[in-house]
């Protein structure tokens, strides 16, 4: 409990962050705006092809964002939280991604959709 020892020795002042310099981001504010524009303009399938994390490639996931940012800016973070923060900075919110049933057959899905459309 290092923080407790520091507090006992110097009070709240001792607990303050004394690192120098501003917090530096790996992406500039202009680049974050560019990422937002790209996320709205493209779908993961457009950028990554068949390497997307969802079957349709229509919805952005953390993994898709990480791969795309690496391609666009050669930047990566160790923490998934950084990608969550980037999504928030771009105005995106968390949504549950689509479920993919590996046992489903596309022919059965197409047949079901055709029947559903008739009704």
N, C-alpha and C positions, 0 to 999 in steps of 0.2 A: 504494500500500500504506500507507494511512493508519494502520491498526492497528499496523504494524511501527514506524512513527515514534513512535506513542504509547507503545508498549512500551519502546522504547529511552530515551525521555525520562522515563518514570515507573514502569516495571515493571508488574506485574499490577494494581496499584491504578489506574493510568491507564486500563486496559482495562475496568474495571468500568462498569456502566451507572449513570449519574448522573442519569438523568431523574427528576423528582419525581412523586410520586403513585402510586396503585395502578393496575394495568392495568384498564382499563374495557372491559367487553364491551358490545356493542350490544343483547344480550338479557340480562335478569336471570335469575337461577337459576330463579325461578318461571316465567318465560316458557319457558325450556328444558324444564322439566317439562311445561308445557302443549303445547309442540311435540311432545314424546315421546308424550303422550296422543293428540294429533291424528293423528300418523303411524300409531299403532296402531289408531285408531278408523276412520280414513278411508283410502281408496285415492286415488291421484292423479286418477282419473276422477271421483270424488265432488267433489273440490275444483275441478278445472280443466276438467272436461268433455272436449271433444274436443281440447283444447290440450295433452294429455299427450305425453310423449316416446316412450312405447311404444304399440304398436297397441291393446293391451287396456286400458291404463291401470291395471293391477293392481299394478305394481311401482314403487317410488319411485326416481327418478333424481336426480342433482344438479340438473339443470335444473328438474325438478318441485318439488324442495324449495326452490330459490331463488325460484321463482315463488310458491309457497305462503307462504313466510315474508314475501315482499313484500306479499302480500294480507293476511295476518293481522296483521302488525306494522309494515308500511311500513319494513322494514329490508332492506338488501342489502349484500353484501360484494363487493369486487373480485376476491378470490382464491377459486378453487374449493376450496382447502384449508380455508377457513373452513366451508364446507358439509360437507366430509368430517368435520371436527372436530365439527360439530353432530350429524351422523349417529352418530358414536361416542359422544358425550355422551348420546344418546337410546337407546343400546344396540343400534344397528343395525350390521351389518357389510356389507362389500362383497360383492356377488354380481353375476355377469355377467347382464346383462339379456337378455331374450328377443330372438332374431333375427327380423326381419320380412323376409319375402321379398316384394318388391313384385310379382313376377310370378305369385304364387300366386292362385288363384281360390277364393273362399270356398265355392263349390258343390263344388269338388273336395275341399276339406278336410273338409266335412261328409260327403261320400260316403265318404271314407277312414275317418273316425271311425265311421261306421255299420257299415262292414265289419269294422273292428277290434273293435268291441263284440260283434259276432256270434260272433267266433272266441274 
